[in-house]
Amino acid sequence: MAILDVFKKEDKKAKEAVKEKEAVKNKTAVSAVKGTSINAYRILKAPHISEKATDLSEKGQYVFKVWPRAGKTEIKRAIEKLYKVEVTATKIIKIPSKKKKVGKNMGVKKGYKKAVVSVKKGQKIEILAQ
């Protein structure tokens, strides 16, 4: 039975190493979202450019795709830091995934989360289409 104990110890060490790596990944993702050391690019993915979004930009509202775990306050801080504007309101919309059929094949179109941010009157955000 002493021979089998060697294998058990190696399995435990491997599992602990994997858990530590996952903990480090989760910790960095959570700290980025919670805003302890805010990095705007970890919260904002890209500006969402569509007809409706361009109409809203004339009213002082801008639309951004954001990471799923981002909250309103983190989004507000990220926009204020990145674009140097004062945010008055933030609204969040979750777009669900959808089933798509191409010929005989079924697929899934990924869902995402977007934020509509209202900026103080007189301020603008310059968003270029990419």
Phi and psi in degrees as a GROMACS rama.xvg file:
@    title "Ramachandran Plot"
@    xaxis  label "Phi"
@    yaxis  label "Psi"
@TYPE xy
-65.0859  -29.7115  ALA-2
-66.5617  -39.9487  ILE-3
-70.6791  -25.297  LEU-4
-62.6555  -31.6604  ASP-5
-61.7744  -43.5435  VAL-6
-66.6051  -36.6546  PHE-7
-64.1319  -42.0243  LYS-8
-64.2304  -41.017  LYS-9
-65.1596  -39.7794  GLU-10
-62.9947  -42.3992  ASP-11
-62.5444  -42.9986  LYS-12
-64.2074  -41.5957  LYS-13
-64.818  -43.1831  ALA-14
-64.2475  -40.9668  LYS-15
-63.9211  -39.2131  GLU-16
-63.4401  -41.9632  ALA-17
-65.3271  -41.6249  VAL-18
-62.9726  -40.6563  LYS-19
-63.9178  -41.7805  GLU-20
-62.9387  -43.2113  LYS-21
-64.5075  -38.8157  GLU-22
-63.9631  -40.007  ALA-23
-65.3139  -43.6632  VAL-24
-60.6401  -48.0503  LYS-25
-63.9977  -38.071  ASN-26
-65.0274  -42.9276  LYS-27
-67.8111  -38.2185  THR-28
-66.4986  -42.0428  ALA-29
-68.2969  -42.348  VAL-30
-65.3717  -33.029  SER-31
-68.919  -38.2508  ALA-32
-75.4749  -41.4442  VAL-33
-70.2629  -20.5141  LYS-34
90.3297  17.74  GLY-35
-63.3433  -50.4559  THR-36
-123.313  86.1253  SER-37
-68.2454  132.209  ILE-38
-126.269  109.071  ASN-39
-58.2899  -31.5081  ALA-40
-75.8018  -12.2995  TYR-41
-87.2278  -11.2193  ARG-42
-106.257  -44.2178  ILE-43
-93.8309  130.037  LEU-44
-86.4217  -58.386  LYS-45
-166.111  159.802  ALA-46
-70.5775  142.016  PRO-47
-94.0295  113.565  HIS-48
-108.699  117.443  ILE-49
-151.905  176.81  SER-50
-61.9968  -45.5678  GLU-51
-64.0135  -39.4004  LYS-52
-65.8704  -37.2571  ALA-53
-69.88  -34.6154  THR-54
-65.2415  -39.93  ASP-55
-66.9465  -32.5148  LEU-56
-64.7741  -27.3052  SER-57
-68.16  -25.9353  GLU-58
-91.2687  0.00791041  LYS-59
90.2667  18.5255  GLY-60
-117.109  135.375  GLN-61
-125.403  145.817  TYR-62
-112.938  132.41  VAL-63
-131.182  144.785  PHE-64
-83.4999  134.13  LYS-65
-127.744  165.233  VAL-66
-70.4184  148.021  TRP-67
-59.8648  -28.8879  PRO-68
-90.474  -0.154685  ARG-69
-75.3047  140.015  ALA-70
-106.693  176.435  GLY-71
-61.5905  -45.235  LYS-72
-67.6475  -37.807  THR-73
-66.0784  -39.2822  GLU-74
-64.9421  -43.4669  ILE-75
-59.6095  -48.266  LYS-76
-62.5224  -40.5724  ARG-77
-64.5194  -42.8025  ALA-78
-67.6108  -42.6617  ILE-79
-62.9673  -39.7097  GLU-80
-72.3205  -42.4579  LYS-81
-75.4758  -44.7559  LEU-82
-103.104  -3.6512  TYR-83
54.7835  50.5051  LYS-84
-128.443  166.174  VAL-85
-100.627  120.197  GLU-86
-89.9138  129.366  VAL-87
-97.2726  -32.7182  THR-88
-152.055  151.637  ALA-89
-134.547  130.137  THR-90
-121.868  141.154  LYS-91
-116.582  137.483  ILE-92
-128.811  129.618  ILE-93
-101.608  118.697  LYS-94
-93.146  118.857  ILE-95
-75.2308  160.459  PRO-96
-72.8793  153.402  SER-97
-130.295  147.026  LYS-98
-82.3494  134.554  LYS-99
-126.18  142.001  LYS-100
-119.165  126.1  LYS-101
-122.086  104.02  VAL-102
66.5503  -123.275  GLY-103
-89.3786  -15.7199  LYS-104
-85.7471  136.288  ASN-105
-101.79  141.183  MET-106
-141.889  179.915  GLY-107
-128.374  129.532  VAL-108
-89.5686  124.84  LYS-109
-62.9193  145.369  LYS-110
-87.8473  168.207  GLY-111
-154.446  176.204  TYR-112
-121.188  134.57  LYS-113
-129.703  155.757  LYS-114
-124.511  135.477  ALA-115
-105.015  118.065  VAL-116
-112.655  127.084  VAL-117
-96.5659  134.191  SER-118
-109.544  150.891  VAL-119
-57.1725  144.611  LYS-120
-57.6773  138.279  LYS-121
93.2244  -12.5  GLY-122
-104.16  150.178  GLN-123
-135.4  155.548  LYS-124
-116.384  126.12  ILE-125
-87.2211  111.391  GLU-126
-116.093  123.045  ILE-127
-101.402  139.006  LEU-128
-69.9176  134.338  ALA-129
